[in-house]
Amino acid sequence: SRRNGPTLENLIMNMGPQGRIRLGNKMFVNRFVYLNGGVLQTQDNLCLSSASDSQTAQIRGGTNNSIQGKVETERHLSWTGSGHSGYRFVGSPHRSAIPLTQVDGLPFISNGVIRFSEPLNSYLSVPLINNQWNPAQAFGIWTDSIRTIRLMGEPQLNPAGPYFLQNQSARWNLMGNPFPSAVAWDSV
């Protein structure tokens, strides 16, 4: 386990506009970070945790100005045993591209990471070198054991997009949730 710091179920910030909290040490949050006023200065010490019995912790409220610094996001990819290996599709909740070589926990095997190519109407292997994980982009991650990937970046809290799809024909378009929170599909 990489845990080296306190773990909270929720982190609730309810301060006036002048309030500030600076994280001096690593802090893990299991469920929600609530932002209501003030600024959370992460010093790159906040981790949105993910475990086998829960989803990844989410950020609720706030804007891009509510958090200063990077946030580590864990994505737990389940595996139930032999015969259940396959791709798990994951998006990045960060507002800028992250080099794939900086994503901890990706499989370093042939076809370990895939993406959908709309012009070719098929999946393609993504080499980890010289590629990046863009906002709203989803990748398939090969899972033949329990795996947790970790991404570090600035979270996307403001409304974002539009994200344009490469091909507007009647084909599959693989898109990831670009936010560290749930999205109401009826508002998309």
N, C-alpha and C positions, 0 to 999 in steps of 0.2 A: 504494500500500500504506500502511496505517496503522501499520505496525510502527515503534515507536520505543522500543526496549528489548531486553533479552536474550530469546532464545527457547530454552527447554529442551524436551527430549523428555519427561522426567518430573521431577516435583518430589516428593521422598520426605521426609516428616517422620516420624522415628522417635525421639521424645523421651519423657521421663517426663512426668507430669501437670503439672509446674511449668514445662516448657519453653515458650518463646515465640519466634516469628519474626515480625518486622515488616517488611513490604515497603515500602521507601522510594521505589522507582521502579517503573515499569511492567514487568511480567514476563509473558511469553507461554509457555504450556505446550501442547505439541502432542498428547500422548497421555494421561497420567494424573497426577493429584495424589493421592499416597497419604498418608493421615492416620493416624498411629498414636501417639497421645499428644500432649500439648501443644496450643498454640493458634497458629493462623496469623492474624495481624492483617494484612488485605489493604491497608488504607488506600485501598481502591478501586483497587488497582494490579495485580490478578491478572486475566489474560485466558485463558479456556479457548478455544484456537484451533480453527479449522476450516479445512480446505483441500480442494481438489478431489480429492486423492489419499487422504484419510483422513476419519474421522468427527470430530465435535467431541470435544475432550479431555474426560475424565471425572474426577470426584472419587470416590475409593474410600476407605471407612473413615470414621471420625469421626462426629460428631453436629453438630447446629446450633450447639452451643457450641464446636466445634473451629475454626470460622472466624468471625472478627469482621470486619465490613465487607462491602462489596459485591464481587461478582465479575462481570466482563463475560463473556458467553457469545456466541461467534460461531456462526452457523449458515450453512454454505455451501450454496447452492442451485444445483445443477448445471443446465446447459443444453447440449445437444449440437448445436444449430444450427437452422436454419430448418425448420419443420415439427414441432419438438419443444417448442414453447411450451406452457405449461399451469400448473396449480396444483401447488405442492409443499406438503405439509401438515406443520406444525411446531408443537411444543409448547414451553412455557416451563419451564425447570428451576428457577425461583425460587419462594420461599415466600410472596411477596405479589404483589398485582396491580401491573402496570407500565402506565402510560399509553401508549397506542399512539404518541402524539406523541413519546415518548422512546425509541422503538425505531428505531435507525439502519438505513437500507437498505430500508425498506418502499417499495413503489411508490406514488406519488401519482397514481394514475389511477383512473377509475371502475372498480369491481369489482376493484381491485388486491389487496384483502384480503377473504376471504369466510369465513363460518362456516355450520355446518349448523343450521337451525332445525327442531327435532323437531316442534313443534306444526304447522308448515306442511309438513313433510316435503320441504324444499327448501333450497338454499343461498341465503344473503342476503349482499349487499355490506355491509361493515363500514366506516363512515366512521372516519377516523383521529382526528378531533376528538371529544372527550367519550366515548371508549371506552377500555377497558383490557384487558390480557392477564392473565387470572386463572390461578392454578396449575391444572394439568391440563387447561386449555383448549387446543384446537388450532385453528389458523387455516390456511386455504389462502392461499398467497402466490403471485401471478401472476409467472411467470418466463419472460421472453422474451429474457433474456441471463443470463450468469453473475452471480449476486447473492450477497452475504453480508450477513445481517442481524446486528445486535448488540443484545443486551439486557443491561441492568445491574441487578443486584439481589442479594439475599441468597440463596445456594443452599439448596435443601431437602435436608437430609441425614438428618433423623429420619424414621421411618415417618410417613406422612401419610394423610390421608383420614379417613373415607370421602368419596369424591367421588360425589355423587348425580347421576344422570342425570335430565333433565327429564321424560322420557317412557319408561316401561318397556314400551312395546309393541314389536312386532317390526319396529323401524325401525333405521336406522343411527344410531350414536352416535359422534361424533367426539371423541376424547379424546387429549390429548398426555401423554407421559411427564413427570411432575412432578419428576423427579430429574435431577441432572447425572451420572447413571450408568445403566448398562443395567438393565433389569428382567427377571427370570426370569418369563415368562408363566405357568408352572405354579404360581407362588406368589401370583398375583393373585386 
